[in-house]
Amino acid sequence: MNKTNIYQQRRIALAKQMLSKTGGGIAVISTAPEVARNRDSEFPYRHDSDFFYLSGFEEPGATLVLKVSSNGQIESHLFCRPKDLEREIWDGIRLGPEAAPEKLGVEFAHSNQVLDQKLGELLADQDAIYIRLAESAEADRRLRHWMRQVRSQARAGINPPSEFHDVESLIHEMRLFKDAHEIDIMRKAAAISARAHIRAMQACKPGMYEYQLEAELLHEFRNSGAQSVAYNSIVAGGENTCILHYRAGSTELRGGELCLIDAGCELDGYASDITRTFPINGKFSGPQRALYNITLAAQEAAVAMTKPGNTFMQPHEAALRVLTQGLLDEKLLKLADYGSLENAIEAGAYRRFYMHRTSHWLGMDVHDVGSYREHIEDNSQEEKPWRILKSGMVITIEPGLYIRPADDVDEAFWNIGIRIEDDAVLNDSGCELISRGVPVNADEIEALMKS
């Protein structure tokens, strides 16, 4: 299936949901706006994920309108920037509405300059409209404008939509399950990111700065064809390893300490997400290796539970059990305070040293969309059950330990922050780790850095 057909099939799948839910209607999805970086330039543009998922179109200033009639007829309308020779000289070539139908497989394309006018026409006599509810003040303003246009035609017997539905809930359920095309891109993104982590490990030596390792990552990303980072890279040395969302800064990397890198590229709209922790001088100390091996064992336990039929929380629970037992073994938690491993877990004793979940969805966004709870109609339950894992989902598996200085903590463990993260594709038999192109075993990491 070519790319155009992929996006057409996604639009058809969304239309079928609309038809089933409300007998048709109209969906309006706009891409992300350009954002000024300073007075004279914008941040590098990145399309809106939902919009791109349905259109495959990366230019700013665009809106997709999907009109679904009660008999199942589907019309895709793309509003995009018109061709403009002067602006194209400065900013780059635009596709333009004339070329959009053939290129993108939409039935109709218009200049975005007539969006407000055409939306008033397209919304006429539609019972239901699917939009992003409470998206922004600007989006609300535009919706009110379109509705006023339709209401102004009331004397002509034309009615505005009377039902408003959240389009994101439909799209995000679709995005939760990746097809072969998506998984292929994600494998390539993970391979690029793995090479970047290897490059950083091999380049690392005491006396370097965090930002220099970040530069090694960025070089490998772009040199391998990735368009961007998937998120701001974390390159943390020493005590910074215990800051979960630390940004690569100007801290000097010192021998005897650890470096934690959480970094992934974005390739063709899809994210990768890998974390590795390694000794700056190439050799784990005894306490560092002990906590590293506990974290790796926790990840392995979570991987074993990442399979269809289990809930989203079961890998996390498996990791918690290993981490908590390890903390008890290393006397970072006192068994006498809790009486048993089960009591320590029940009391949340681990939260002092491990304060995040083990997994999140991964896809077009690094923290990808999709509910972590099951969709059930029974409102009598106070809390919906955790999502059942299924083939085609993609999640991260990332346990960690973060030991900050404290009077009741052995000084040998101070400022040891460790996280190990890989990307897992759920399949019929379990899961495939697509990011293991970079070593994860402590001995293998030391051998790589020595080489």
N, C-alpha and C positions, 0 to 999 in steps of 0.2 A: 504494500500500500504506500503510495507516495504521500508526501507531507500534506499537500492540499486535501487529499481524501481523509487524512487523519483528523484535520480540523473540521471538515464537513461532517464526519461521523460523530464528532463530539457535539456539534451543534444539533444534529438530529437527536442524539441521546438526551440533550437538555430539553428539546422541544417535546419529546415523548413524555418526559416528567411533567412538563407544564400541561400537556394534554390530559394526562391522567389525573392531575391534581385539580385543575380548574376548567378543563375543557378547552384549553388554549389560552391565549393572551399575548402579551408583548413583554419582552425582556430588554432592558437597557443596561449595558455594561460599558463603562468608559475606561480608557487606559490611564496610567499615572500621569500627572502633570510634570512639566519640567520644573526644577527647583533651582533658584539662584544660589550660587555659592558665595558670591560677593557682587559688587556693583557691576562688574564687567564680564562675568562668566557664570555658567551653570555647572552643577554637579554632573558628572557623566550620567547620561540618561539611561534609565532602566524601566522597561515596560511594566505594566501591572500584570501580575501572574494570571489572574482569572481571565482577563481580556486576551492575553497571548494564548492561553490554553484553548480558547475557542476560535481564535482567528489566525494565529501564527504571524501576526503583524507587530513590528517592533517600533514603529514611528510614534512620536508623541502627537497629541492633539486629535486622537481618534476615539470614536464611539461605535460600538456594535449594537445593532437593534435586531432582535429576533422576533418575528411576527408569526404566531402560530394560530391558524384558524381552527374552528371546531371540527372541520372535516379532515384535519391533519395536514393541510397545506402549509409549507414553511417558506418564509421569505427572510433572507439575511440581508440587512442593509448596513453597509459600512460607511461611516462618515470620516473622512480623512483630510489632511491638508491638501489644498489644490496645488497643482504645478505652479512654480513661481521662479522664473529664471534668475532674477536678482538674488533671491534668498538662497537658491540652490548653489549659486557661486560662492556664497559665504558659508553655508551650513551643510551642504551636501544634497545629493539627489533625492527627490521625493517620488514615491510611487505614483501618487495622484489617483483621483477617482476613475479616470478613463481606463487605466490598466488594472485596477484592483479586482474586478470580477474574474478575469482570466487568471490572474496571479494567485488570488486567494480563494477562489471558488465561491464567492458570494454572488447572490442574484442581482443585487443593486449596490451601487456606490455613489456617494454624493460628496460634495465639498463640505467640510465641517462648518463653513460659513453659513450654511442654510440649515444647520442642525435644529435650531429652535423653531424655525418655520415648519420643517418637515415632521418634527416630533408631534406638533399639534395636529397634523393630518393623520399620522400613523396611530396616535392614541384614540382617535375618534371611534366611538362605539366598541371599544375593547372593554370587556368586563374586568379583566385582571391585568395588573402590571407587576412585573417582577423587577425589583431594583435592590440595591444595597441599602437596607434600612439604616437610617441615622449615620450615613457615611461621612458627611461633612456639611457645614453650613452652606457652602457653595452648591453642593449637589441638591440640598433641600430647596435652595432658591430656584435652581433651574427647574426642578420638578414642579414647584408652584407655578412658575411661568408657563410651563407646558399645559398644566391643568387649567389655568385661566384661559388659555387659548381655546381649549376644547369647550369649556363651559360657556364661552362667549357665543358658541354656535347652538346653544340650547333651543332657541326659537326655530332653528332649522331642523329640529328633531334629532340632533346629535348629542350623545351622552358621553361623559368621561368615564374612565375606569372607576369602579366602586370597590374593588378589592386590591389591597397592596400586600405583596408577598416578598419574602427575603430570597433573592436569587442566589445569594452566597451559599445557603444551606444545600441547595441542589448541586451547584458546581463543586463545592468542597467535598461532597460525598463521592462525586465522580473522580476528583483528583486524588482521593485517598488510595485508589487502586491504579497501579501503574501498568501500562501495556508494554509490549516487547520493545517498541520504539523508545519509550521513556527509559526503560531499564538499560537499554544499550547505551544511551547517552550517559546515564548515571554511572555505569561501569567505567566508561572512558574518563569521566570527571574524577572518579575515585582513583583511577590509575595515575592521572596527572598529579593529584594531590599527594598520593603516596610517594611519587618521585620527588616532589617538593620537600616532603618531610625527610627523606633520605639525604637530599642535598643539604638541608639545614643541619642534620646530625653530623654529616661529614665535614661541614665547614666550621662547626662549633669548636671553640677553644677558649680557655680562660683569657680574659682581657678584652674580648669582643663586647659589643653592646647589643641589647635586644633588637634594636632597629636594624642592625646589620644582618641578623638572622631573618628578620622579616623581609629584607631585600632579597635574600636568597629564595624565599618562598615565592615572592612576586615574580622574580625572574623566571622561575620554572613554570609558573602558571601561564604567563603570557607567551613565553617561548614555546610552550606546548599547544598554544591555540585557544586557551581559555580566555573568555572575554573579560572576566572580572574575578574578584574574590566573592565568595558566597556570603561572607560576613566579615566584620573587622577581625583581622588575625590576632590571636592571643599568643604572644611570645613573652613568657614570664620567667625570670630568673630568681633563685633564692626565695626570699620571703614573699615575692610577688606570685609564686606558684599557689599560694593560699587565697588569692583573690580570684573569684570565679570568672568574672568578665573583664579581666585586666587587658589593657591595650598595650601592644608593643611600645616600649618607651626607651629611655636613655640609660637604664640601669646597666651597670657593667656586670658581665657574666663572670662569676668567680669559681675557681676550682674548689671541689668539695661540696658544691651546691648542685641542685637540680635545675633543669630548664624544662618547662612545660609549654608545648606548642599545640594550640587548638586552631587549626587552619584548614580551609578547603576552598577550592576554586568553584566558579560557576561556569558551566559549559552549555551553550545553546539553551540557556534558560533554566538549567537544573543544577542543584547544589550538591556538593560533597561536603563531608564533615568528619575530620579525623583529628584525634588527639593522641599525642605520644609524649612521654616524660622520660628524660634521659639525663645522665650525669654530665655536667659541663666538661669535666676533665676526662670523660670516657670510662670511668670506673665507679660503680655503685659502692657506697659505704655499706657496712653491715645493716644499720637501721634503715637506710634507703632501700636496700634490696629486700629486706623483710616486709616493709609496707608495700613495695612494688609487687612482690609475689602474691600478697594478700589481694591486692586490687586486681591483678591478672586472674587469679582464681575466681574472684567474684564475677569478672566478666565472662569467664568460661562457664560458670554456673548459669548466668543469665542467657548466654547463647544457647545452652542446652534446652532452656525453657522457651525460647523464641521459635514457636512453631504453630501452625494452624490448629485451632481448637483451644489453645490456652488463652487466657485473658491478657490484656496489655500489662496488667500489674504483676503477673507471675514472674517474668524475668527480673523485675525490680525486687520482688520478695526473695527470690533466690540469691540475688546479689547481696541484699541486706543480711541474710543469714551468714554468708561467708565473711562479709566485712565485720560484722559484730563479733563473730567468733575470733577473727584475727585481732581485733582490738582487745578482746579479753586475753588472748594468748600473749600479746605484747604488753600487757598490764596497763594499757592506756585506759581501759575500763576495768573496774575492780569487780570480780565475780561476787565478792562478799556483799557488795552493794545491791545486787539484784537476785542472787540465789541460783539463777539458771540463765542459759542463753535465751530461752523463750521469754522470760521476764524482762531481760535487757532489751529485747526487740520490742516487746509490748510497751515498755516505758519510753521507747524512742531514744535510748541512750546514745545511739550512733549519731544522732543529729548534730552533736557538737563537732563531729569530725566528717560528717557526710550529710549535706543538707539539700541535695537535689535529687530528682528522679533519675532512673537509669536509662530511660529511653525517651525519644520524641519522634514524631513522624518526620520524614525527610522527603523532599521532592523539589518542586519549583522554588519553594521557600525553604530556608534551612530549618526553621521550625515550621513544618508544613501544616497545611490545613487538614481538617477532618476531626470529628468528635472523638474524644477518648472514652466516651460513654456510649452505651447502646441506645439506639433510637427505639423506644417502646411507647405505646399508647397508654399504658397503665399509669395514671397519675397518682395512684394511691401510694406508690413507693416513695419514700422520702428521698432516696438517692438511686439514680439509675445504675445498673451494673456496669462494670468496666467492659470495654470493647473486646470482642472475641477476635483474635488475630486470624487473618485469612491470607491465602496466597495472593500475591500481587501488591501487598502492602510493603512499604520500606520504612525501617526504623533505625535509629542509632542505638548502640549499646555502650554506655559510658559510665561505669562506676568510678568512684574516686575516693580519696582520703586527703584531708587537709588538716595538718597539725600545727596550730599556732602556739606560740609561747604561753605557758601558764605555770603557776606554782606547783600544780599537781601533775604536771607532765614532765617526763624524763627529758632533760635538755638535749639528749642525743637525737630526739625526734623533732625538735623545734624547726619550724619553717620548712617542713617536708610536705609539699603538695604534689599529689599524683592523680592523674586522670588518664584512663586508657579508653579510647573511643574508636569504634568501627561502625561501618554502614552495612546493614543487613537487609537483604531482599527475602521476603517470605516466599517459600515455594511449597509444593505439596508434601515434601518430606521433612521440612524444617526451615532452615534459613541458609542463605549463602552470604558469607562475608566478602564484600566486593572491594574492601579497602586494605586487605592484608598484603598488598605489595610492599608495605613498609614493615620491618620487623617489629615484633611485639614482645618476644621473649627477652629477658634481661641479658642472658649470655649472647644472644644474637645482636642485640643493640651494642653491647661492648665490642663485639667483633667488628661490626660495621664501622664504629667510630675509630677503632684502631686501624682499620684498613684505609 
